[in-house]
Amino acid sequence: MLNNRLKNQLQVMLQPPIEEPLKGTAGDSNSMNLSEVDIRLPVLVYISREKRPGYDHNKKAGAMNALVRASAVTSNGPFILNLDCDHYIYNSQALREGMCFMMDQGGEGICYVQFPQRFEGIDPSDRYANHNSVFFDVNMRALDGIQGPVYVGTGCLFRRTALYNFDPPRYEDHGSCCSCFFGRHKKAAIASAPENGQSHEAEDTDNQETNLALIPRKFGNSSLFLDSVQVAAFQGLPLADNSYIKYGRPPGALTLPREPLHLATIAEAVNVISCWYEDKTEWGQSVGWIYGSVTEDVVTGYRMHERGWRSVYCVTKRDAFRGTAPINLTDRLHQVLRWATGSVEIFFSRNNALLGGHRLKLLQRIAYLNVGIYPFTSLFLIVYCFLPALALLSNQFIVASLTVTFLVYLLIISLTLCILAVLEIKWAGITLEEWWRNEQFWLIGGTSAHLVAVLQGLLKVIAGIEISFTLTSKSGGDDVDDEFSDLYVFKWTSLMIPPCTIIMVNLIAIGVGVSRTIYSDAPQWSNLLGGVFFSFWVLAHLYPFAKGLMGRRGKTPTIIYVWSGLLSICISLLWVAIDPPSGNTQIGGLFQLP
């Protein structure tokens, strides 16, 4: 198995099933009775693509595109299920429900069916909001009412023709999603299934020959794969089950028996997953999974919506799929950093929703625009977290005076946030604790991973500099008998510096504010109470982060105190330079900046 990285491997584990049902055998006392059960299994092929030095393999997106081509040659099923390696099928009937959406009348315009992500092995308190309940049970349901949910990278059932960059049928002149490649059919009312890989005949011969000449440039030079593309295009036609469908596939066209796999077919499947097959083609640019982004999943779904496709969010009573999620602080922050970095890349690329085509609906455009913008909210979160501390250090409240106008404005904002929280809890069907965990980690991620992602994206766009963050020594998690021992694993990363600094500065500011007020000749208790309230509000959001630093034994690594102390001193000196003590006109008082 060491050669898997050096050459392509494809092994047929199960041949295509026979057309007639195959009953099992009667069981005995120690086995199940399968005499009335159809035991046929679908074709199963194991693929291992080569990793040749000098070629960009495009990670997950490249692997998915290789699977799309290999499956097209071997089975060419009209639907493709995408699951991450840490997910598994928990409800086998979910696949049928997803296909029903696409095969139902009017479902030919659906490019994919997205299922919610559900996770196992998460601590009961869900300290770092791994369930993402608000996103999967509120935001995604809301998008389902517009043009459809975004593609989140796993638990998704695709229509094959949508991955081939075809238009949805309603945007074609004759109802076919393959007109731009396989010519126009102006006479036939109902399309007939292609036989022996031959192309449909069309009236406009010159136009058809021109389009056929462009196919290898788009999909590659494999004749078997190009034939499968034509068959897939036919399978993607609307079902012609009534007179309103002018061009469509006849009923029963998808139930034709499959031929057994031959050696020539298997050899061609190996050829289409070679690392040089995509050279001078549109794979990864407009066909299949899109390359060039850390979050290739969002970009791939966006391109489909931009062409006019719509998606569906399917929430089954029993979870469709389940997987695992990182439950310790460091791994969770790096996961959020990867997502945020991809969002910043989308914002600064041609995949920005502001540049989308006219087929993208307005609200869907705003939703995709939010995908690229949300990391930039970290800049405002940083200011928000430091304002209470600066108010305590300067003995000045956040606002100059508590006027009636300000109090009314504050009341309206507070009531709006409370109503939004109630609606999120009601729509998602979650508890108040789960909602609060989501709010806490939003601030934790915003002051760490999101901020770094913005800086990383700006450096990459402006100066072409890429930054990578490495993990150092880890501690904790020594109890192998504890199911959640990974929760206490601590690995230092630079992402922890901003939240640590916020905690230290706010604690120092509270101490300074209390001491100044107690020993002051004219104590200003209103300023103290206001500053302390907002500082405690910030610290309450960062409480799970502080617990993650402590580990199981409640011991914080020394490096955290060093970094936090240095940054706190720098911020304090900067504030003294900006607002020197009263009666001293020199910048910084006795302290002079170089």
N, C-alpha and C positions, 0 to 999 in steps of 0.2 A: 504493500500500500504506500510505500515511500515514493513511488513514481507518479502518484496522482497529481502532483504539482507540476510535472514535467510533460505530461501528455494527456490527451483526451481519453476518457473511458466512458463507455456506454454499455450497460448490461441490461438485457430484457429479463426481468424477473418473472413476469406473467404475460402470456400472449393475450391478444384480444379475445374476449369470450365468444362462445358459439352463439348462434342466433336463437336456438331453442332453449327453454329453461332447463336447468340441471338441478335435479333434486338430490338432497343428501341421503345419508344412510340412517336407518333406525338406530337409536342409541340403546345402550344397556343401562344398568343401574348406576354406572359410574360416568356416563356421558349423556349429552343432550340428544333428543330425538330430532333429527334434521330431515326426516323423510318428506315433510311438506314444505321445506324451506329451499328457495332457490339459492344455491351456493356459488353462483357465478361471480367472479371478481373482475374488476376492470383491469385494463392493461397497466402494468407497473414497470417503469423503466428507471434505472439508477444511472445518474449522470455525474461525472466528475470532470470539470473542464481544466484545461492546461493552464499553468501559470509560467509562461515563458518570459525570461528576463528581457527587458527592453520594450515591453508592451504595457500599456496602461489597461488594466483589467477592469477599471471602473467599479470595483467593489460590488456592492449588492445590486446596483442597477445593471452592471454588466452581466452578473450571474443570472438575473431575471430575464434579460434579453436572450441569453443563450438558451435558457429553458423554454422560452416562447418559441424559438426556432426549432429546437429539438422536438418539442411536443407537436409542433405543426407537421413535421415530417413523419412522426411515428403514429400519432393518433388524430391530431387536428380537431380536438374537441372545441365546440363554440364558446365554452366558458373556461376560465382559468382561475383557480383559487390560489391566493397568495397568503402564506403563513410564515412568520419568522421561526427560526430554529428553536426558540424557547416557548413556542405556543403549540397547542395540540387541540384536536377536535373534541369538544365536550358534548356536543349535540349533533348527531349525524343528520337529523332532519333539517338542520339549518341550511344545508346546501340546497335542499329541495325548495325551501322557502325563498332563498335568493334567486334561484332559477325561475321560480314562478313569477317574480316581478318582471324579469326580462322577457319571458315567453308569453305573458299576458297580453291582451289586446291593448295597443298603445305603448307597450314596454320596449319596442324596438329602439327607442331613443335613449334608453338607459345604458350608460357606459360601464358602471360598476355598482355593486351593492356592498356598502360598508357596514360591518358589524361592530358593536362596541367592544373595547378591550376590557377584559376582566382578568384579575390577577389572583394568584395563590401565594401563600407563604409570606404575606404581609402581616406585620405585627398588629395586634387587635386595635391599638390606638391610631394606627396609620400615621405615625409621627411626621412623615415627610410627604403626605398627601399623594401616595402612589396610585390610589384608585382614580384620581382625577375625575371625581364624580360630577362636578359642575360642568366640566368640558364635555364629557361623554353623555351626560343625561340632560343637559340644558342646551348648551351651545350647538351640539350636533343635531339635536332634535329640531332646533330652530332653523338651522340651515336646510333641513329636510323639507321645509315649507317654501324654499326659494328655488334654487337650482340643484340643491343636493349637498350632502356633507362633503368635506374635504377628505382626501385619501390619506390615511394615517400610517400606512406602511405595512400593515398586517391585518389579517382577518377581513379580507376583501375579495369579492368574487367579480372578476372582470369579464366583459364581452371581448372576445378576441379581436374583432374588427375595430373596436375603439383603440386598441393598442397599435393597430396598423395605421393610425392617423387618418382613418376614413371619416367622412362627415356622417352625422346621423341622418337617417333616411328622409326626414322632413325637410332637410336643407338641399336635397337633390331634386333635379327637375323631374325625374321619373321615379323617384322613390328608392333607388338603389344607392348603397353607400360605396359603390365601387366604380362609379361612372368615369371618374377621372383616370382610371387605369385600364379598364376593360371595355371601353367603348359604350355606346348608347344602344338601347333596345327600344325601337320605336314602334314595332309591330306587335310583339307578343304581349298579351295582357297578363299572363302569368309566366314567370321564369321557369325554366326547366332545369333540373339538376345537371351539373356538368358531369360528363362521363369520360373515364379514362384520361382525366387531366386535360382535355381539350377545351379551348376557350369558346365562349358563346359567339355565334355569328352576329354581325351587326351590319347595318346598312352603310354607315359612314366608314368605309374601309380605310381611307387615308388617315382620318382622325384616330382610328383604332390602332393603326400601325405606329403612329407617332406616340400614342400613349403607352403601347407595349414596349417601345424602345426605351422608355424612361423607367420601366419597372426594375431592371437590374441595378440601376443607379440608386434606387430607393431601398430595395430589399436585399440586394446581393445577387450573385450569379448562379445560385443553386436552382436547377430546373424543377426538382421535386418540391422545393419550398415555394417557388413561384406558383406552381400548380395548386399547392395547398392554400395559398393566399386567395386564389380565385374561388376555391371551394368554400373557404371561410366567408368570403364576400357574399356568396349565394346563401349561405346559412344565416347571414345577418339580415336578409331581406324580411320585410313584414310577412306575417302569415296571411296568405290569400284565402281566408275562410268566408269572405263575403264579397259582394259586387263592388264595394267601395274601394277595395284594394286593387289598384290598376296593375301594379307590378309587385309581385311577391312570390314566395315559395309555396308550393302546394302542400296541403296537410300530409304529414307522414314523411316528409323529405328528410327529416333529421333522424329517422329511425332505421335507416338502411344499415345492413350488417357491414362490419368492418372486415377488411381482408387481413389475413395473417401477415406478420412482419417478415420481410425477406432480408437476406444478407445485404443486398444492394441498398435497401432502405435504411438499414442500421448504419452502413458505411456513410451514407449521405447525412444522417443525423449527426455522426461524429464530425463530418466536414463543416457543418453549419455552426458548430460551437468552437471552431478553431479561433485562435486569437487574431488572425489576420482577416477573417471573413468580413468584419465590419469596415475594413478600410475602404474609403471612397464610397461609402453608403450613407444613408440618413439614420442609421440606427443610433439611438442616443441623442439625436438632434431633433427629429420630428417623429420618429417611429420608436415604439416601445417605451421603456423607462428612460427618462431624460437624464443625461449626464451633466456634470459641472456644478453640482450642488450637494452639500452634505445632506440636505433634506430632499432627496430626489423624489420621495413619495408625494410631497405637496406639489412640487412642480409638475409631475406627471398628471396628477388629477386636475391641476389648473389648466394645462394644455387641452385636456378633454373638454372641460367646461367652456373654454374659450372658443372651441369649435362648435359649440351649441349642444353638446351632450348634456344630459342630466344624470344625477346619481340618486341613490335611495339609501336611507338609513334604516336598517332592519334590526329591531330589538326583539329577540325571541324570549319567550317565558323562561325557558331553560337556557343558560348561557351557551352561545354558539361555540366559542373558543375560550380557552384559558391559557395563561402564561405566567411567567415570573417577572419580577421587577426588582431593581436594586433597592435594598431597604436600609443600607447605611448611608450616612450623610455624604461622604465623598463621592461615591458612585452616583448617587442621585444628583448631585451638583454637576458632575461631568455629563450626565445624560441631558440635563436641562441646558448646559452650555452648548452641546452639540445641536440641539433643536434651535436655540436662539441664534447660533452662528449661521445655521442654514436660513433662518428668517431674514437676517441682515443681508446675506448674499442675495436672497430673492429681491429685497428692496432695491439693491444697487444693480440689478440685472434687467434684462429685457422681459423677465417674467413678473415685473412689477405690475400689479393690477391696474394702475393708472394707464398703462400702455396696452391693455387688453382690447380685443376686438369688440365689435358691436353686438355679437351674439351673447356676450357675458352680461347677465342682468345686473341692474344697478346695485341692489342689495348684496348680490353675490360678489360683485366687484369690491364693495366696501368690506365684506368679510375677508376676502383675500388680501385686501390692503391692510387690514388689521393684523394678518399673519406676518407681514413684513415690518410693521411699525411697532408691535408691542415691546420688543426689546428696548426701544428708545425711551420707554416710560421709566427705565431705571435711572435716568438722569434726574427726573423729577422726584423719584423715590429717595434718592440720596439726599437731595435738598430737604425733603420732608423729614427724614430721619435725623438730620443735624440741626434743624431749626429749633426744636425745644431745648437742646443743649446750649446752643448759642444764646437763646433767650435767658437761660439761667445764668450763664457765665457773664452776660452783659447787664443783668438785672433789668432788662427791658422786655416787656411782653411782646409776643409775636406781632401784634397789631398795636398801633399807637394808642388807641382808645377804644373802649367797648361801647360803641354807639348803638343805637336802636337798629339802624340799617344793617350793621355788621351782624348783630344778633339774629335778626330776621333771616339774613342770608345764610348764616350758619345753621339755623333751624331748618330751613328749606333743604339744604344740602344733606343734613343728618337724616331727615325724614325720607328723602329720596333714597339714600343708601339703605335705610332700614326696610323700605318697601321692596327694593331690589333684592335684598337678602332673603326676605320672606318668600318672594316669588321663586328665587333659585332653590330654596329648600323645598318648597311645595312641588315645583315642576320636576326636580331631580328625585324626589322621594327619599332624601337623605336626612340624617339627623343634624341637629344644630352643631354637635361636636365635629362631624365630618366637614360641614361648611366652614367652621372656624379653622380647622386644619388647612383647608384649601387657601383661606385668606392668609394664614401665617406663612405658608410656604411661598405664596406669591411674593410677599415682601422679602423673604429669604433669598429666593431666586433672583428677584429684581435687583437686590443690592450686591449680588455676587456674580452669578453666571450671566445674567442679562447685560450687566454693565461691562463685563469683560468681552462679551460677544460684540457689543457695539464698538469698543475700542479695537478689537481684533479686525472687525469688518472695515472700519475706517482706515486702519493701517494697510490692510490688503488692497483697498481700492485706491488710496492716495499714493502710498509708497511701495506697494507690491510686497510688503513684509508679512510673512505668516508666522504666527506664534503658536507654539504647542505647550501644553501644561502637563507636567509629569507628576506622578505620585511618589511620595517618599515612604518612609517606614510606616508600617501599620502596627497597631496594638489593639488589645481587647479581643473579644470573641474567642476566649480560650476554652469555654465550656462547650464541648462537642455535643453534649446531651441536650443543650438548649436549642429548641427549634428556631429561635430568633437570635442565635448568637451573632449572626452577621450584622445585626442592628447596632452592636457595640463596637464594631471594627472601626478604628480611626486611622485614616491615612491623610497626612498633611498635604494640602494643595494651596497654591496662591489664591485660589478663589475665596478662601476663608478670611483673607485680610480685611476687606471692606466691612463685612458684618461684625468681625471682632472689634474693629476700630469704632464702629457705631455704638456697640455695647459699652466699651470702655469710656468713650467720650460722654455718653449719657449718664453713666454711673458717677463719673468725676463731676459732671455738671450738677447733678442732684446734690452731691456732698457739698460743693462750693455754694450752691444756692441756699441750702439749709443753714450752713454755718454763717453766711453773710446775713441772713435774715434774723437769726437768733441773736447775734452779737451787734446788730445795727441799732443805732439810736432811734431811727425812724423806720422800723421794719415795714416792708411792703408785702404783706401776706398774699394779696391777690395775684401779684406777679409770680410769687413762689408757687402757689397752688396751681395756677395755670401752666407754668412750665413743668412742674413735677407731674401733673396729670398727663400731658402729652408725651413726656419722656417715658413714663411707665407704659403708656399705650404703645410706643415703639418697642420697648423692651418685651412687652407681652407677646408681640408678633415674633420676636426673635427667640422666644423661650425654647422651642424645639431645636433651634440651632445650638443654643447653649448646652442643652442636654446631650446633643450629639458630640460636642467637644469633650464633655466630661467622661464619656464612655461608661463602662459598667461600674468602675470603682470610684467615679466622681473625681478623677485626677485629670487636670488639664495640662497638656504638654507645655513645657517652658517656652517653646518658640512662639506660642500664641501670645503670651505675656510680653515677650520682647517686641514682636511686630506691633502689637496694639499699643504698647507704651511709647514706642518711637513715633508712631503716627499721631498719637494723642498729643505728645509734646510739640510736634510740628504744627498741628492745628491750633494749639493754644498759643504758640508764639506768633503764628500768622494772625490770630485774632487780636493779640496785644498790639501788633504792628498796625492793624487796621483801626482799632479803637483804643488808643492809649489811655492810661489812667487820667482821671480828672486833675487839672492843674499843671499838666505836663504837656507842652506843645510839641515836643520832639517825638518823632515816629518811634513807637515802641518804648517810650520812657527812657530808662537807663540802658535798654537793650537796643543796639544798633544793628540793623540788617546790613550785611556786606554789600 
